[in-house]
Each structure stands twice: as C-alpha cells, then as structure tokens.
Amino acid sequence: MFSKDIGIDLGTANVLIHLRGKGIVLNEPSVVAIDKDTKKVLAIGEEARRMVGRTPGNIIAIRPLKDGVIADFDVTESMLRYFINKLNISGFMSKPRILICCPTNITSVEQKAIREAAEKSGGRNVFLEEEPKVAAIGAGMEIFQPSGNMVIDIGGGTTDVAVLSMGDIVTSESIKVAGDLFDNDILQYIKKNYKLLIGERTAENIKISIGTVYPEGRDESMEIRGRDLVTGLPRTIEIHSNEIEKALHESVALIVQSAKNVLEKTPPELSADIIDRGVMVTGGGALLHGLDHLLTEELKVPVFIAENPMNCVAEGTGLILENIDKAPKHRKK
C-alpha cells in the first residue's frame, strides 16, 4: 500500500510540504487573514499574504509562527489543517504520517505544541527532526559518514548553525536573526535616514532586488514609495545597494559570530574535514547577495550556497521519509 507520508518545513515565512513519492507539492506563505471581530479565518497562504498591510481595520493578516516556533496555536492548527486538506491525501481509513522540522534550541513545551498542532490537523504519527540536520540532508551532504559537515540554515525567523557527523548534530547554535529581521533592518534604516515609512513587503522587495551584505558587492538602485513621516503624504525616493549593506551589517555580523562560535566548539578532527568540505548555506537567507563571499572571508573556509536553498529542508524531509521504515526514528518527546 502506498504510504501517505508527508514532510513539513514549518517555517516562519513559508510552509513547504513534501509528499512521499511526489516531491514538494505545496509552498505557501505562513500567513493567515482573520476577522478581528468574529475570529473567523478569511484566507490562508498566498491569498492572505496579498492582504498584508492592505486590509481594513477589522481584518488582520497574522503570521502564527514567530522565530521558528508557534506563537498562536489555534491559528497554526487551522493553517496546517488547511494545507493538508488542500493536498487531498487523507483517505477514509488512513491518516498521513508527518515529519515536521523545528529549530535546534526549542524547548520541550514548544516541541509539544508543534506535535499537537500536526496531530490535530490530521497526522497519524508525528515525528520531529532538527532543521539543520534535515537541511544538510536536503542539500546533498553526506552526514551519515564519520566526517564533519557544517551547515548554516538561514530561514525567516531563525538561523541554525550546526556541525554534523555520523547522522547527528555534534555542536550547534540557533539565533533569532534571519530574513524577518533583515526586512525590519531595512525598514528602520529608511525610516531613520529618509523619514519615510514603508511596509514589510516593500522592505522584502528591496532586500531581494538590490540588497547585498558584501561591501561593494552590488551596484544597483531602485525607486521606492512610502509615507513621508513629516508631511504624512506619499513620497518616492531612490535607494542604493551600499545603503542596504549598511542596514544589514549588524544582523549579518551576528550570524558570522554564531558560525565562529560553532567552529570554536568543534572537535579538531571534524574541523579539518570542514576545511576540506566547506560550509553549506541553506534557507531563503542563503539567497542574500554576497553572503557566500562574506562568510568565506570571515570563517577562512570555503562556503557554498545550496543548489536550491529554499527547498533544502522540505527535500530533506522527503529523503528521511523514504528511509523511515528501514530505520525507525526515535521520536522526541
């Protein structure tokens, strides 16, 4: 019988679902639009994301996950149920087995919340696995060999840095510095320097279009519109790549420091392997222009961006699910 196993990358910014045998079947923003007065869910995913910053007072678009963990349990459950139902895989008799990913340093209470949300949304057995490990598998790293592999997974809410060997995490660190904070840094920089108020979506667009984290790494500019804080009227300004590098400098420095901390705690034999194999960067944050150059310079080891960084965790869940029956997974309590 074909097993309906699904792997979920429950991200702060996006939810990706991998269906065993079919690959990634869903990739939608982790956003839910709710009527504030009736608490009724109006839209989920891409439809809700389009409403962010553009809704009347009674409709709020919320992101139920914050820093990689559940901030609003009921809304997360509704969102997961909606996405799982959308796949149309729960048969009359069978419920899918679900493998779900979480950051390395979450508490047992937060783990329990993720497990419960997945069970209530229609999961039969729920397995939890740590994000950097799954990301490394999805990026094609040989983590089950007795040699050191280092991965930096930069998501929407958290950055997980880990060194893996023999299929497990040897040393790791998780920090709440990632894509969302980068957007906020840009938003605050423009507010402070130009007295112009822009929305989160505009900030994200700037980051993708002209952003860089490497000095002199990119020489582009774009026009942006927002509300003038002095006059209260709409205004257009031009912003340049080197300004975005300044805006993101502090946050990116924290990721670099976190990677250095993990390297310092790594056994020397594994450190030697990392010099040979390099460091793999996964997650949406890996797409930040100039990040590989900056990390190579700072860490003094080769740094590579995964082939499809945003899909690494979801692809990794698929590979784990394929082998889940051969090696029954220890489920975290």
C-alpha positions in Angstrom: 0.0 0.0 0.0 1.3 3.4 -0.9 2.1 5.2 2.3 0.8 8.8 2.6 3.8 10.2 4.4 4.3 14.0 4.4 7.2 16.1 5.4 6.6 19.7 6.6 9.0 22.5 6.7 7.0 24.7 9.1 8.8 28.0 8.5 8.2 31.4 10.0 7.9 32.8 6.4 6.8 29.8 4.3 5.3 26.4 4.8 6.7 23.7 2.3 5.1 20.3 2.2 6.9 17.2 0.6 4.6 14.3 -0.3 6.4 11.0 -0.4 6.8 9.8 -4.0 5.7 13.2 -5.4 8.3 15.7 -4.1 7.4 19.2 -3.0 3.6 19.7 -3.6 3.0 22.9 -1.6 4.9 26.1 -1.0 2.8 28.9 0.6 3.5 31.8 2.9 2.8 31.2 6.6 0.1 33.9 6.8 -3.5 33.7 7.9 -6.0 36.5 7.5 -8.6 36.8 10.3 -11.7 38.9 11.1 -10.7 40.6 14.3 -14.4 40.8 15.5 -15.6 37.3 14.7 -12.2 35.5 14.9 -13.1 33.8 11.6 -10.3 32.7 9.3 -10.8 34.5 5.9 -7.8 33.5 3.9 -4.6 31.3 4.3 -1.3 31.3 2.5 -0.7 33.3 -0.7 -4.2 34.8 -0.7 -3.6 36.0 2.9 -0.1 37.3 2.1 -1.5 39.6 -0.5 -3.6 41.2 2.2 -0.6 42.1 4.5 -0.6 45.8 5.1 -3.6 46.3 2.8 -6.6 45.3 4.9 -9.4 47.3 6.5 -9.3 47.6 10.3 -11.4 44.6 11.1 -9.2 42.2 9.1 -5.8 41.3 10.3 -3.2 39.3 8.5 -1.1 37.4 11.0 1.9 35.1 10.9 1.2 32.3 13.5 4.9 31.3 13.7 7.5 33.6 15.3 11.2 32.8 15.4 10.6 29.3 14.2 8.1 28.4 16.9 4.3 28.6 17.3 3.2 31.9 18.6 -0.6 31.3 18.0 -1.5 27.6 18.5 -5.1 27.7 17.1 -4.2 29.7 14.0 -1.2 27.3 13.3 -3.5 24.3 13.6 -6.1 25.9 11.2 -3.3 26.7 8.8 -1.8 23.2 8.9 -5.2 21.6 8.5 -6.0 23.8 5.5 -2.7 22.9 3.8 -3.0 19.2 4.5 -6.6 19.1 3.3 -5.5 21.0 0.2 -3.3 18.0 -0.7 -6.4 15.8 -0.6 -4.5 12.8 0.7 -6.3 11.7 3.9 -8.3 8.7 2.9 -11.4 7.4 4.6 -9.3 4.9 6.7 -5.8 6.4 6.7 -4.2 9.4 8.2 -0.8 10.5 6.9 2.4 10.1 8.9 4.0 13.6 9.3 7.7 14.5 9.7 8.0 18.1 10.9 11.1 20.2 11.3 11.9 22.5 14.2 14.9 24.8 15.2 17.7 23.2 17.4 17.2 25.1 20.6 13.4 24.9 21.1 12.0 23.8 24.4 10.1 20.6 25.1 6.9 22.7 25.5 7.4 24.3 22.1 8.1 20.8 20.6 4.9 19.5 22.2 2.9 22.4 20.7 4.3 21.6 17.2 3.5 17.9 17.6 -0.1 18.7 18.9 -0.8 21.1 16.0 0.3 18.4 13.5 -1.7 15.7 15.2 -4.9 17.9 15.4 -4.5 18.8 11.7 -4.8 15.2 10.7 -1.5 13.4 11.4 -1.4 9.7 12.4 2.2 9.6 13.7 4.2 12.8 14.1 8.0 12.7 14.0 10.1 15.8 14.9 13.5 16.4 13.4 16.0 19.2 13.8 16.1 21.7 10.9 19.9 22.0 10.2 20.1 18.2 10.0 17.3 17.9 7.6 18.6 20.9 5.6 22.0 19.2 5.3 20.4 16.0 4.0 18.3 18.0 1.5 21.4 19.9 0.3 23.0 16.5 -0.5 25.6 16.4 2.3 26.9 13.0 3.4 26.1 13.5 7.1 25.9 9.8 7.9 29.7 9.3 7.4 32.2 9.7 10.3 33.3 13.1 9.0 32.4 16.7 9.8 29.8 18.6 7.8 28.8 22.2 8.6 25.5 23.8 7.6 24.1 27.3 8.2 20.4 27.4 7.7 19.0 30.9 7.4 15.2 31.0 7.5 12.6 33.6 8.1 12.7 33.6 11.9 15.9 31.8 12.9 19.4 30.9 11.8 20.6 27.4 12.7 24.3 26.7 12.6 25.4 23.1 13.1 28.2 20.7 12.7 27.1 17.1 11.9 28.8 13.7 11.9 27.5 10.1 11.9 24.0 11.4 11.2 23.7 13.6 14.3 24.4 17.1 15.5 27.8 17.4 17.2 27.6 21.1 18.0 25.0 23.7 17.1 23.7 27.2 17.8 20.3 28.8 16.9 19.8 32.6 16.9 16.7 34.7 16.2 18.4 36.6 13.4 17.1 35.8 9.9 15.0 37.1 7.0 12.4 38.8 9.0 15.0 40.8 10.9 16.7 41.8 7.7 13.4 43.2 6.4 13.0 45.1 9.6 16.5 46.5 9.5 15.8 47.9 6.0 12.5 49.3 7.1 14.1 51.0 10.2 17.1 52.3 8.1 14.8 54.1 5.6 12.6 55.4 8.5 15.6 56.9 10.3 17.6 58.2 7.3 14.8 59.3 5.0 11.9 59.9 7.4 9.9 57.6 5.1 7.6 54.8 6.3 7.5 51.7 4.2 5.7 48.3 4.6 7.2 44.9 5.3 6.6 43.8 1.7 8.4 46.8 0.3 11.4 46.1 2.6 11.5 42.5 1.5 11.4 43.6 -2.2 14.3 45.9 -1.6 16.3 43.1 0.0 15.7 40.7 -2.9 16.1 43.3 -5.7 19.2 45.4 -4.7 20.3 44.1 -1.3 23.8 42.9 -0.6 25.8 42.0 2.5 29.2 42.3 0.9 30.8 45.8 0.7 30.9 47.0 -2.9 29.3 43.6 -3.8 26.4 45.1 -5.8 25.9 48.5 -7.5 22.2 48.9 -8.1 19.5 51.3 -7.1 15.7 51.3 -7.1 12.8 53.7 -6.5 10.6 53.1 -3.5 7.4 54.7 -2.3 6.2 55.2 1.2 4.6 57.7 3.5 6.5 60.8 4.5 6.7 61.0 8.3 6.8 64.8 8.3 4.1 65.7 5.8 2.1 62.4 6.0 1.9 62.4 2.2 3.1 59.7 -0.2 6.7 60.2 -1.4 9.2 58.4 -3.7 12.9 58.1 -3.0 15.8 56.3 -4.7 17.9 53.8 -2.6 21.2 52.2 -3.4 22.7 48.7 -2.7 25.5 50.1 -0.5 22.9 51.5 1.9 21.3 48.1 2.3 24.7 46.7 3.1 25.0 49.2 5.9 21.4 48.5 7.1 22.1 44.7 7.3 25.6 44.9 8.6 24.8 44.4 12.4 22.5 41.5 11.9 24.7 39.6 9.4 27.6 40.1 11.9 25.6 38.1 14.5 25.3 35.2 12.0 29.0 35.3 11.3 29.7 35.3 15.1 27.3 32.4 15.6 29.2 30.4 12.9 32.5 31.2 14.6 31.2 30.1 18.0 30.1 26.7 16.5 33.5 26.3 14.8 35.3 27.0 18.1 33.3 24.3 19.8 34.0 21.7 17.1 36.4 18.8 17.7 39.7 19.3 15.8 39.3 16.2 13.6 35.9 17.5 12.4 37.3 21.0 11.9 39.9 19.5 9.5 37.0 17.9 7.5 35.2 21.2 7.3 38.3 22.9 5.8 38.2 20.2 3.1 34.4 20.1 2.5 33.5 23.7 3.2 30.3 25.1 4.8 26.9 24.7 3.1 24.4 27.6 3.4 20.7 26.8 3.1 17.3 28.5 3.6 15.9 31.6 2.0 18.6 33.8 3.6 21.2 32.0 1.6 20.0 34.0 -1.4 21.2 37.2 0.1 23.7 38.7 -2.4 27.3 38.4 -1.3 26.7 36.2 1.7 29.0 33.4 0.5 31.9 35.8 -0.1 31.4 37.4 3.3 31.3 34.1 5.1 34.3 32.7 3.2 36.3 35.8 4.2 35.3 35.7 7.8 35.4 32.0 8.5 38.5 31.2 6.4 36.9 28.1 5.0 35.1 27.6 1.6 31.4 28.5 1.8 28.9 27.2 -0.8 25.2 28.1 -1.4 23.0 25.0 -1.7 21.6 24.4 -5.2 18.0 25.2 -4.2 18.4 26.7 -0.7 14.7 27.4 0.0 13.7 23.8 -0.7 16.5 22.0 1.3 14.5 21.3 4.4 11.5 20.1 2.5 13.7 17.9 0.2 15.4 16.6 3.3 12.1 15.5 4.9 11.4 13.5 1.7 14.7 11.7 1.9 14.2 10.9 5.6 10.6 9.7 4.9 11.9 7.3 2.2 14.1 5.6 4.8 11.8 5.9 7.9 10.7 2.3 7.8 14.2 0.9 7.4 15.4 2.8 10.5 12.5 3.6 12.8 13.0 7.1 14.0 13.3 7.9 17.7 10.5 10.3 18.3 11.3 13.3 20.5 9.1 13.7 23.5 
